[in-house]
Structures are given as structure tokens and as C-alpha cells.
Amino acid sequence: MPKQRTRQQILEQESKGKISLLLSDWILNDLPNDFGFDYDVRVTEINPEKPDKQLVTGLSFYIQLKSTDANCEDGFFQDLSVTDINLFLENSIPVVLVKYYSKCTTILYEIIHSYVWDVLDHDDPKWREDAGKRIKLTKKLDDLQRLKKEIQDVKIRIIRKLNYYNMGLGEGIPPSEYDSLRIKDLQEYKFKTLNVAFSEIKTGNEVRGIALLEEAYLSPNEDLLKFCASINLILQLNPLFPDNHKKIIRYSTEGIELSKKIGESEFVDFLKITICNILLVQNITKIGQLLFAKTISKKNKGDFSLFYDMDLINLYQLQEVINKKIQSYLENMIKHNNIQGLVFSSVTLMDTIIYQVQKFVLADEDYLKIETGHRRPFIDNFEKLLSLIKDENSIQFGYYKLAQYYYWICNYEKSEFFIQKAIEISTRLGYTNNLVAYTQLLDDIKNKKSPSDPRNRSPSNIDEVTFAQVREATIQSLELQGITIPTSDNAKEDQFADAIRLGLEDLDPSEYLKYCEHLRVAYLYPSMLGQNIGLPTLGPKVIWCKKYGAVEGLSLKSIFGWFIESTCKQCDMRKSRDKDWVCTWKTFEQITLDPEFQEFLKCKHEQETSSYKQARGK
């Protein structure tokens, strides 16, 4: 019996002929049945230099072709399983559902991505819980330019949804499969590279993720995907690390220029805030250093606290200028209802606010009282902003930042409330990497371990702080600035490192004061480097006694050795302190208040202050 051709086969052949004719100006590539689609379409356009030739553009889409003999009066629709819809959505290339109606020789279509976002998500937010959905076809396939424009618009929306917001519609696809797919063509390569980067970051491999983002950023063509890569690089690089500052400013500056070329203005204010934020972090670091150095200078009865105040005034004025610029950019985003830009900007600024609390509260105990009132409006607005967005990834991260802030200002109740919410969302999203840090913070909150809490300061009275503890705090301050603490080995070839090593070495005068009760030690004034990094003992020092006068130099160890050899060994008045004697700020202050030593210092400071003013052009 001869083989028979079914009506469905005839109908499929007829529909393929119709679609081939309609799209004859473009390139239609037949796809195998197991690929999941019927056609891969490449959009072409006329070559303006050679009108008889066509240019193959980077714009492409898939077609899922259906056909039917059903009556047109019954309506135009196609039933799809939710599994198929999700499969279509996982593609970075738009998928067009096309259906041929033989009874009225009509071809209708819908672009699946835009149909889901604009119709299904709006009319039935829980559609993914069903087995299938009916897609209503409303667009007639008779205008290629209109279809091209719609494909372009959907492509931009796909890129935004997958890459701006780091949501990953294709999270169900393992990164290894993305790696094999991302070489298809330049656009697809960049797109898949970004998705692999996001997958790596979400699983805790930030180094690999950032490397892939940089790979996408450095790929050819200044397009939307390059812009997406720059935005996400900025979000991944920690602005509190000085080594990242140049990169962040570069990505932000180039991002602003790129946004003009591609006509994308949504994140321009965020990029401007990012640049301001780096300047703000640098300014806060300097203020924190000066506050700490000023505290030490005051305790040492140094007259140079006056010059710390002069520099602090300049820094506070600069901070006010930066804050006003940031405020104007925030207001512009509010004016244009730019919620996503506000979220990104606010989270970035939250990091800086927390950093400022960390830097200032350890240098000035009164700062905590100022901070809790001064920051209230911004924090309240940030909480309200989180209630307006739907992206749970951004929400949980925002809650984490709020928890950190309230932890540092010792509001443990609010801090625990927000970290519990962050843990709840992260657990639901499967972000196991986040949970490690979140759980640790929760433990610290429950145990009330905030470093700002007076109960956790041992001792809380700076008068009782030993010089060993001052040295430890200074090392912590330097490390927060990204400065590697030098050792005798790594400082030999580095003048900068050797100076820091010397300053740290001279931070504790205990052994010199222990040698004889009649010895006095003073730190005259910090060098410019010492002032800039908050190391006040990096500068001239003096050792003095009533009988033999003073010797001055840059190293206490060196001048002490010379002083002993030239004077102390011959002195019959020497009286050692007890071997268990500990030098605190209070005891150091009492020793320094020796009237004759103060008279000596007064004369010395008058000379140095005059020289200092002349050097600064005052």
C-alpha cells in the first residue's frame, strides 16, 4: 500500500511556504526538530553603499510555527504548555509564535517574551502554577519593519531584565551549558558570558564572575551589553577598597559616555553618584585618620591639633559639596520615578554610611549620638524604597545593609528584624553564599557585639588605654585604608613602608620611660605622610631629662641609644621603673606635665609652629 500524505503534513508544507514568502527579504535557517524551534531568522537590511547588496545585521529571532484548518470565526489563539513557555523565556533571543490559518489565509503572531511580561504577568501573576496557558494572537504578519522594531524592543528588554537587574531568567540552565553556547556569535557570546558571570557570583565565586564581566566589557562593539557589563562591574567592586577606586571611576565615566551613544539614560544618575561616592569614601578615610591622629595629639598635649582642625574644616566642606551633588542626582531619579537607579544608588551609599560610622565612632565616641539623628531621613527613605520594588535579590541585600547599619549604631532590635528578613529571602532564593555572612551577623547581633557599643570597649576610658592598644588600633586603621603593615623584611627596599614601620615602632614609649623615672618623651609633630595616613608618631620625637637636656630625631630607638651612651651610663640619679610597669595615656600625661619639660616643649613648639606655618604659606 503506497504511503499517504496527511492533511497536517500538507498544512505544514503550506504554512512553511507562506512564511518563507513573507520573510523572503530576510535569512531563514531551518532548524532540526530536536532544537525546539522551526526557524532561526537573521534580519537583513539594504547596504547604502551597494543597494544591490544586503547587510546581515546582528538582530535575530526564533520562530515556532503552527498551522490549523480551524474556523477563523472561533478566534485566534494557541495553547502552550507552561514548560514550553518557560523554555522560550530562557532564550536571550526573542521567540516569535506564528500561526497560519488556512481558512482565511491569515498569519498571526505574538512575541513570547513581551506577551508574558505585558499580558500573562499582568492578568494572571500565578500563571506558572498552571499546566498550560492559551496565547491569544492579535498581530498580523504583514509588515516586516514593524516586526523588526518589535524584535529590537524586546531584545533590549531581555538584556535589561537579564543583565541590568541580574535576575537570570535562565537560572535553570547550568553554567557549563552556557559556556558551550556562548561562542555562537558576538552578541550571543557576550550575553552568555554575562549569564555565566552571574551564575558564578551567585554561587560564591566572585573572582571568576568579575573576570567574566570584564571579559564581556572588553569585547568589541560599544553596545547595550557592554553597558550592562559596566553597571554590574561597578556593583560587584567594593568601593571601600582603594585598589578598586580607579576601576570604578573608569567604568562609571565610560558608562556615562556609552549611555549617550546607545541612548540609555536610566542609569546615568547612578553612575554620577558612583563617582561621587568614591570621592566621598576617600574623604571619609582622611577625616577618620585626622580624627584619630587629633585624639592622640591632644593626649600628647601637642599644639598641632590646631592644624588638624584646619584640615578637618576643609575636608568637611568638601564632603558637603559632594553630598549636595549626590542629593541632586537622587532628586532627579525621584522626579523621573527611576526606582531601579534609586535602589542601586541607595545600596551603594549605605555601604559608605556604614563605613563612615565605623571610621568616626572609633575615633570620636560622641559621633554615635550625632549619627543616629543625622542619618534618620536617608535611612527612612531607604526602608520605604525597598517596599516599592519587587526584585527579591535587591530587597534581601537592602535588608542586609540596614541590619549592618543598625548593628553599628547599636540598635540591636531593628538590626535583628532586618537580618532575619534577609535570611528568610536568601534561603528561599537559594543564595547559600549570602547565608554565611548573614548568619554570622545575626550571632553578633544577638550577642550585642557591635564595636560601637561602649560595653565592648575595653577599657572604654581612653585615659586607661595602653600604648600597646593604641598601636593595635592604629594598625587596624591603616589596614582599613588598604595599607599593608610592613615588616623589617619587606620595608628594606620601600621608603614608604620603612617610614610606616618606624612610626609604628615608636608608638609605644614604655620601654624608654621604664628605663628611668627622670626621662621624658614627646612626639613633636607628624610628618605630612603621618598626618595623611593617621600615624602621628611618624615625625620628629624628643627625649629629655632635667640634668642632661634633650636629643631630637626621627627614631626613638636611635636617639634613646645615643642618649644612654652619652649621658645615662654616667648618671648617678638614674632610677628604673618596676619591670611590670605599664604606660597608659593617663600615666604618660602625668609624666609629660612636668613643668620644666612643659617649658621646654613650649619653646620647641613655638619654633616648630612658626616653621610649619611658613611651610604651609600661612
Secondary structure, 3 states (H helix, E strand, C coil): CCCCCCHHHHHHHHHHHHHHHHCCCCEEEECCHHHCCCEEEEEEEECCCCCCCEEEEEEEEEEEEEEECCCHHHCCEEEEEHHHHHHHHCCCCCEEEEEEEHHHCEEEEEEHHHHHHHHHHHHCCCHHHCCEEEEECCEECCCHHHHHHHHHHHHHHHHHHHHHCCCCCCCCCCHHHHHHHCCCCHHHHHHHHHHHHHHHHHCCCHHHHHHHHHHHHHCCCCCHHHHHHHHHHHHHCCCCCHHHHHHHHHHHHHHHHHHHHHCCCCCHHHHHHHHHHHHHHHHHHHHHHHHHHHHHHHHCCCCCHHHHHHHHHHHHHHHHHHHHHHHHHHHHHHHCCCHHHHHHHHHHHHHHHHHHHHHHHCCCCCHHHHHHHHCHHHHHHHHHHHCCCCCHHHHHHHHHHHHHHHHHCCCHHHHHHHHHHHHHHHHHHCCHHHHHHHHHHHHHHHCCCCCCCHHHCCCCCHHHCEHHHHHHHHHHHHHHCCCCCCCCCCCCCCHHHHHHHHHHHCCCCHHHHHHCCCCEEEECCCCHHHHHHCCCCCCCEEEEECCCEEEEECCHHHHHHHHHHHCHHHCCCCCCCCCCCCCEHHHHHHHHCCHHHHHHHHHHHHHHHHHHHHHCCC
